Every structure is written in C-alpha cells, then in structure tokens.
Amino acid sequence: MGVPEVVESERVAALLEAEAKAVTLFDEVLARGLVTPGTTESAVSDAVRDLAVELFGTRRFWHKRMVRAGINTLQPFAADPPDRTLAADDICYLDFGPIFAEWEADFGRTYVLGADPAKLALRDALEPLWHEGREHFERTPDITGDQLYTWITARAAELGWEFSAPIAGHLVGEFPHKKISGTEVTSYIAPGSHTPMRRLDPTGKQCHWILEVHLADRARGIGGFFEQLLDLRPN
C-alpha cells in the first residue's frame, strides 16, 4: 500500500530542507575560513560541529564527521587515519551527516587550498560526474544500485579516474534510516544491490537516495569526494 501523498510530500520537503541547511553550513565554513593551512583535520571537524550548533542548534550527526586532507583522502570511510595538519597546497574533503529536526542530511565537498593543477583537476571532475550519474539515474526508470554503481565507476574510468569506494551512495530519510531500511546491500548503491532503486521501503515509504562520487589519483596520493541528494530537487 502506498503512502498518502500529503505524507510523502512532507517527507520530501523535510529532506530538501535538511539539505538546504547543509548547503548553508558548508557555505559558512568557507566564508569563515575554517578550512585553512596549519589547521588539523580534527580542529576543522570540531569547528564545523560548533558552527552547526550556532547556525541551527544541531548537535547530532548520523555518521562520524569526516575531514580528510592529503594522503588521508585515499583512506576508506571506516578508517581512522592519524590526524593531519592541512598544508598550504593541500586537497581536503568534508563529509558531514547532520540531523535537522530528526531528518538526515548527507553532504560532501572537496576543497583545494593552493593552485596545484592536478588537485584542481581532481576537484573539478567530481561535480560533473555526479550530474552525469543523476542524468543516467533519471533516464533509467528501473535502475538498481548495482547497475548505477557499475555505470558510474565505468564512466569514471572513461574520464581517466579511479572510482575509489565500494559504494556510490545509500538511502537517506528519517533518523535513523538504517533502522527503517535495514543494513542489507539493497540500502546501498553498490555491487550486489539488485533491487530497483525506485521502490517503497519495508515500512511502505518511498526510498530516497544520496549519490556519492569518490575519485582518486593514486600516483599523486590524493582523492576527492562529492555527495548530495540524488532523486530530489528543490522546486
């Protein structure tokens, strides 16, 4: 049985509002110069945490706050590499999952502190590939997580990049979404996720997705990251 339209419309509005707040948070991170050489990853993370409290009263994050720079950008999500100090010519990404009024946001961006051409090229490849992934999702009604992962990793290779993560996204929703959707592979855009992404979850609610792009230039020891809502757009 489907969810009444008014309920689903409220869910969509709440997820879009959560992402809009995440965008504001990241914009303010740059405006205040929180990502700066000489600052440790942990200090940047704590500053963003405090900024979320200041701007929105948000004290909870549904996954660990991630700030990674330089060689640490190649580490997998589950790793806990040594705290690194940002260098003058570093590449750095932020991955935060703030909870706004019990709704999850998941937002990631990559920044380059200097003018290194290779780092700028990596940063500048992320968002265009993300949009290509969304376009492929939108023109493929019955696409599965496995199929979208296969497509986006192949497209990254065509563009000369390594797609460097075992997933390319996941479900998002009411906190905590994992208790609603489960933790099985079908909750991810990943190999083995063979259920159509456009579906209802076990509670009868429409599934909504985050798309992630992870790219690496291993020869130079750098990686980059970009993520945001896949299937919902602001009006």
C-alpha positions, 0 to 999 in steps of 0.5 A, a space after each residue: 500500500 502506498 503512502 498518502 501523498 500529503 505524507 510523502 510530500 512532507 517527507 520530501 520537503 523535510 529532506 530538501 530542507 535538511 539539505 538546504 541547511 547543509 548547503 548553508 553550513 558548508 557555505 559558512 565554513 568557507 566564508 569563515 575560513 575554517 578550512 585553512 593551512 596549519 589547521 588539523 583535520 580534527 580542529 576543522 571537524 570540531 569547528 564545523 560541529 560548533 558552527 552547526 550548533 550556532 547556525 541551527 542548534 544541531 548537535 547530532 550527526 548520523 555518521 562520524 564527521 569526516 575531514 580528510 586532507 592529503 594522503 588521508 583522502 585515499 583512506 576508506 570511510 571506516 578508517 581512522 587515519 592519524 590526524 593531519 595538519 592541512 598544508 598550504 597546497 593541500 586537497 581536503 574533503 568534508 563529509 558531514 551527516 547532520 540531523 535537522 529536526 530528526 531528518 538526515 542530511 548527507 553532504 560532501 565537498 572537496 576543497 583545494 587550498 593552493 593552485 596545484 593543477 592536478 588537485 584542481 583537476 581532481 576537484 573539478 571532475 567530481 561535480 560533473 560526474 555526479 550530474 552525469 550519474 543523476 542524468 543516467 539515474 533519471 533516464 533509467 526508470 528501473 535502475 538498481 544500485 548495482 547497475 548505477 554503481 557499475 555505470 558510474 565507476 565505468 564512466 569514471 574510468 572513461 574520464 581517466 579516474 579511479 572510482 575509489 569506494 565500494 559504494 556510490 551512495 545509500 538511502 537517506 530519510 528519517 533518523 535513523 534510516 538504517 533502522 527503517 531500511 535495514 543494513 542489507 546491500 539493497 540500502 546501498 548503491 553498490 555491487 550486489 544491490 539488485 533491487 530497483 532503486 525506485 521502490 517503497 521501503 519495508 515500512 511502505 515509504 518511498 526510498 530516497 537516495 544520496 549519490 556519492 562520487 569518490 575519485 582518486 589519483 593514486 600516483 599523486 596520493 590524493 582523492 576527492 569526494 562529492 555527495 548530495 541528494 540524488 532523486 530530489 530537487 528543490 522546486 
